[in-house]
């Protein structure tokens, strides 16, 4: 499989509106996944049936996967055909391009909420 490169995506600032309870749960799951193993990032997605999938970034000598890519892969491997929303908890100020592209493979319009490691929403990529 050829190596692909994706540009990081700027995260627009939040308008101050609180997240819905379902989207706040995604941020909580992403934050917990990150903290559990001390990963750089944590992510969670919700599929068309309301099922959630959470993951942390993986950085091994022969395998590197962003948290968002892995969460999308878990959803797809479980039969999800569409995503309703996603969240990523990261120290970065931009959304990684590979994770963004993975979400867009299953949802052209799902919001991707980006939060800092403290769980505070930085912004949402539409």
Contact map, one row per residue, 1 for C-alpha under 8 A:
111000000000000000000000000000000000000000000000000000000000000000000000000000000000000000000000000000000000000000000000000000
111100000000000000000000000000000000000000000000000000000000000000000000000000000000000000000000000000000000000000000000000000
111110000000000000000000000000000000000000000000000000000000000000000000000000000000000000000000000000000000000000000000000000
011111000000000000000000000000000000000000000000000000000000000000000000000000000000000000000000000000000000000000000000000000
001111100000000000000000000000000000000000000000000000000000000000000000000000000000000000000000110000000000000000000000000000
000111110000000000000000000000000000000000000000000000000000000000000000000000000000000000000001110010000000000000000000000000
000011111000000000000000000000000000000000000000000000000000000000000000000000000000000000000001110000000000000000000000000000
000001111100000000000000000000000000000000000000000000000000000000000000000000000000000000000111110000000000000000000000000000
000000111110000000000000000000000000000000000000000000000000000000000000000000000000000000000111100100000000000000000000000000
000000011111000000000000000000000000000000000000000000000000000000000000000000000000000000001110000000000000000000000000000010
000000001111100000000000000000000000000000000000000000000000000000000000000000000000000000001110000000000000000001000000011110
000000000111110000000000000000000000000000000000000000000000000000000000000000000000000000000000000000000000000000000000011110
000000000011111000000000000000000000000000000000000000000000000000000000000000000000000000000000000000000000000000000000011100
000000000001111110000000000000000000000000000000000000000000000000000000000000000000000000000000000000000000000000000000111100
000000000000111110000000000000000000000000000000000000000000000000000000000000000000000000000000000000000000000000000000000000
000000000000011111000000000000000000000000000000000000000000000000000000000000000000000000000000000000000000000000000000000000
000000000000011111100000000000000000000000000000000000000000000000000000000000000000000000000000000000000000000000000000000000
000000000000000111110000000000000000000000000000000000000000000000000000000000000000000000000000000000000000000000000000000000
000000000000000011111111000000000000000000000000000000000000000000000000000000000000000000000000000000000000000000000000000000
000000000000000001111111000000000000000000000000000000000000000000000000000000000000000000000000000000000000000000000000000000
000000000000000000111111100000000000000000000000000000000000000000000000000000000000000000000000000000000000000000000000000000
000000000000000000111111110000000000000000000000000000000000000000000000000000000000000000000000000000000000000000000000000000
000000000000000000111111111000000000000000000000000000000000000000000000000000000000111000000000000000000000000000000000000000
000000000000000000111111111100000000000000000000000000000000000000000000000000000000000000000000000000000000000000000000000000
000000000000000000001111111110000000000000000000000000000000000000000000000000000000000000000000000000000000000000000000000000
000000000000000000000111111111000000000000111100000100000000000000000000000000000000011000000000000000000000000000000000000000
000000000000000000000011111111100000000000110000000000000000000000000000000000000000001110000000000000000000000010100010000000
000000000000000000000001111111110000000000000000000000000000000000000000000000000000000000000000000000000000000000000010000000
000000000000000000000000111111111000000000110000000001000000000000000000000000000000000000000000000000000000000000000000000000
000000000000000000000000011111111100000011110000000001110000000000000000000000000000001110000000000000000000000000000000000000
000000000000000000000000001111111110000001100000000000000000000000000000000000000000000110000000000000000000000000001010000000
000000000000000000000000000111111111000001000000000000000000000000000000000000000000000000000000000000000000000000000000000000
000000000000000000000000000011111111100001100000000001110000000000000000000000000000000000000000000000000000000000000000000000
000000000000000000000000000001111111111111100000000000111000000000000000000000000000000010000000000000000000000000000000000000
000000000000000000000000000000111111111001000000000000000000000000000000000000000000000000000000000000000000000000000000000000
000000000000000000000000000000011111111000000000000000000000000000000000000000000000000000000000000000000000000000000000000000
000000000000000000000000000000001111111000000000000000010000000000000000000000000000000000000000000000000000000000000000000000
000000000000000000000000000000000111111100000000000000000000000000000000000000000000000000000000000000000000000000000000000000
000000000000000000000000000000000111111111000000000000011100000000000000000000000000000000000000000000000000000000000000000000
000000000000000000000000000000000100011111000000000000011000000000000000000000000000000001100000000000000000000000000000000000
000000000000000000000000000001000100001111100000000000011000000001100000000000000000000111100000000000000000000000000000000000
000000000000000000000000000001111110001111110000000001111000000000110000000000000000000111000000000000000000000000000000000000
000000000000000000000000011011101100000011111000000001110000000000110010000000000000011110000000000000000000000000000000000000
000000000000000000000000011011000000000001111100000111100000000000010010000000000000011100000000000000000000000000000000000000
000000000000000000000000010000000000000000111110000111000000000000010011001000000011111000000000000000000000000000000000000000
000000000000000000000000010000000000000000011111111110000000000000000000000000000011110000000000000000000000000000000000000000
000000000000000000000000000000000000000000001111111100000000000000000000001000011111100000000000000000000000000000000000000000
000000000000000000000000000000000000000000000111111000000000000000000000000000011111000000000000000000000000000000000000000000
000000000000000000000000000000000000000000000111111000000000000000000000000000000000000000000000000000000000000000000000000000
000000000000000000000000000000000000000000000111111100000000000000000000000000000001000000000000000000000000000000000000000000
000000000000000000000000000000000000000000000111111110000000000000000000000000000000000000000000000000000000000000000000000000
000000000000000000000000010000000000000000011110011111000000000000000000001000000000000000000000000000000000000000000000000000
000000000000000000000000000000000000000000011100001111100000000000000011011000000000000000000000000000000000000000000000000000
000000000000000000000000000011001000000001111000000111110000000000000010000000000000000000000000000000000000000000000000000000
000000000000000000000000000001001100000001110000000011111000000000110110000000000000000000000000000000000000000000000000000000
000000000000000000000000000001001100101111100000000001111100000001110110000000000000000000000000000000000000000000000000000000
000000000000000000000000000000000100001111000000000000111110000111110100000000000000000000000000000000000000000000000000000000
000000000000000000000000000000000000001000000000000000011111001111100000000000000000000000000000000000000000000000000000000000
000000000000000000000000000000000000000000000000000000001111101110000000000000000000000000000000000000000000000000000000000000
000000000000000000000000000000000000000000000000000000000111111100000000000000000000000000000000000000000000000000000000000000
000000000000000000000000000000000000000000000000000000000011111100000000000000000000000000000000000000000000000000000000000000
000000000000000000000000000000000000000000000000000000000001111100000000000000000000000000000000000000000000000000000000000000
000000000000000000000000000000000000000000000000000000000111111110000000000000000000000000000000000000000000000000000000000000
000000000000000000000000000000000000000000000000000000001111111111000000000000000000000000000000000000000000000000000000000000
000000000000000000000000000000000000000000000000000000001110001111101100000000000000000000000000000000000000000000000000000000
000000000000000000000000000000000000000010000000000000011100000111111100000000000000000000000000011000000000000000000000000000
000000000000000000000000000000000000000011100000000000111100000011111110000000000000000100000000001000000000000000000000000000
000000000000000000000000000000000000000001111000000000111000000001111111000000000000001100000000001101100000000000000000000000
000000000000000000000000000000000000000000000000000000000000000011111111100000000000000000000000011001100000000000000000000000
000000000000000000000000000000000000000000000000000000111000000011111111110000000000000000000000000000000000000000000000000000
000000000000000000000000000000000000000000111000000011110000000000111111111000000000000000000000000000000000000000000000000000
000000000000000000000000000000000000000000001000000010000000000000011111111100000000000000000000000001100000000000000000000000
000000000000000000000000000000000000000000000000000000000000000000001111111110000000000000000000000000000000000000000000000000
000000000000000000000000000000000000000000000000000010000000000000000111111111000000000000000000000000000000000000000000000000
000000000000000000000000000000000000000000001010000110000000000000000011111111110000000000000000000000000000000000000000000000
000000000000000000000000000000000000000000000000000000000000000000000001111111111000000000000000000000000000000000000000000000
000000000000000000000000000000000000000000000000000000000000000000000000111111110000000000000000000000000000000000000000000000
000000000000000000000000000000000000000000000000000000000000000000000000011111110000000000000000000000000000000000000000000000
000000000000000000000000000000000000000000000000000000000000000000000000001111111000000000000000000000000000000000000000000000
000000000000000000000000000000000000000000000011000000000000000000000000001111111110000000000000000000000000000000000000000000
000000000000000000000000000000000000000000000011000000000000000000000000000100111110000000000000000000000100000000000000000000
000000000000000000000000000000000000000000000011000000000000000000000000000000011111000000000000000000000110000000000000000000
000000000000000000000000000000000000000000001111000000000000000000000000000000011111110000000000000000100110010000000000000000
000000000000000000000000000000000000000000001111010000000000000000000000000000000111110000000000000000000010011000000000000000
000000000000000000000010000000000000000000001110000000000000000000000000000000000011111000000000000000000000011110000000000000
000000000000000000000010010000000000000000111100000000000000000000000000000000000011111100000000000000100000011110000000000000
000000000000000000000010011001000000000000111000000000000000000000010000000000000000111110000000000000000000000111100000000000
000000000000000000000000001001100000000011110000000000000000000000110000000000000000011111000000000000000000000111100000000000
000000000000000000000000001001100100000011100000000000000000000000000000000000000000001111100000000000000000000001111010000000
000000000000000000000000000000000000000111000000000000000000000000000000000000000000000111111000000000000000000001111000000000
000000000000000000000000000000000000000110000000000000000000000000000000000000000000000011111000000000000000000000011000000000
000000000000000000000000000000000000000000000000000000000000000000000000000000000000000001111110000000000000000000010000000000
000000000110000000000000000000000000000000000000000000000000000000000000000000000000000001111110000000000000000000000000000000
000000011110000000000000000000000000000000000000000000000000000000000000000000000000000000011111000000000000000000000000000000
000000011110000000000000000000000000000000000000000000000000000000000000000000000000000000011111101100000000000001000000000000
000001111000000000000000000000000000000000000000000000000000000000000000000000000000000000000111111100000000000000000000000000
000011111000000000000000000000000000000000000000000000000000000000000000000000000000000000000011111110000000000000000000000000
000011110000000000000000000000000000000000000000000000000000000001001000000000000000000000000001111111000000000000000000000000
000000000000000000000000000000000000000000000000000000000000000001111000000000000000000000000011111111100000000000000000000000
000000001000000000000000000000000000000000000000000000000000000000010000000000000000000000000011111111110000000100000000000000
000001000000000000000000000000000000000000000000000000000000000000000000000000000000000000000000111111111000000000000000000000
000000000000000000000000000000000000000000000000000000000000000000011001000000000000000000000000011111111100000000000000000000
000000000000000000000000000000000000000000000000000000000000000000011001000000000010010000000000001111111111010000000000000000
000000000000000000000000000000000000000000000000000000000000000000000000000000000000000000000000000111111111110000000000000000
000000000000000000000000000000000000000000000000000000000000000000000000000000000000000000000000000011111111000000000000000000
000000000000000000000000000000000000000000000000000000000000000000000000000000001110000000000000000001111111000000000000000000
000000000000000000000000000000000000000000000000000000000000000000000000000000000111000000000000000000111111110000000000000000
000000000000000000000000000000000000000000000000000000000000000000000000000000000000000000000000000000111111110000000000000000
000000000000000000000000000000000000000000000000000000000000000000000000000000000000000000000000000000010011111000000000000001
000000000000000000000000000000000000000000000000000000000000000000000000000000000011110000000000000000110011111100000000000001
000000000000000000000000000000000000000000000000000000000000000000000000000000000001110000000000000000000000111110000000000111
000000000000000000000000000000000000000000000000000000000000000000000000000000000000111100000000000100000000011111000000000111
000000000000000000000000001000000000000000000000000000000000000000000000000000000000111100000000000000000000001111100000111110
000000000010000000000000000000000000000000000000000000000000000000000000000000000000001111000010000000000000000111110000111110
000000000000000000000000001000000000000000000000000000000000000000000000000000000000001111000000000000000000000011111111111000
000000000000000000000000000000000000000000000000000000000000000000000000000000000000000011110000000000000000000001111111110000
000000000000000000000000000000100000000000000000000000000000000000000000000000000000000011100000000000000000000000111111000000
000000000000000000000000000000000000000000000000000000000000000000000000000000000000000000000000000000000000000000111111000000
000000000000000000000000001100100000000000000000000000000000000000000000000000000000000010000000000000000000000000111111100000
000000000000000000000000000000000000000000000000000000000000000000000000000000000000000000000000000000000000000000111111110000
000000000000010000000000000000000000000000000000000000000000000000000000000000000000000000000000000000000000000011110011111100
000000000011110000000000000000000000000000000000000000000000000000000000000000000000000000000000000000000000000011110001111100
000000000011110000000000000000000000000000000000000000000000000000000000000000000000000000000000000000000000000011100000111110
000000000011110000000000000000000000000000000000000000000000000000000000000000000000000000000000000000000000001111000000111111
000000000111000000000000000000000000000000000000000000000000000000000000000000000000000000000000000000000000001111000000001111
000000000000000000000000000000000000000000000000000000000000000000000000000000000000000000000000000000000000111100000000000111
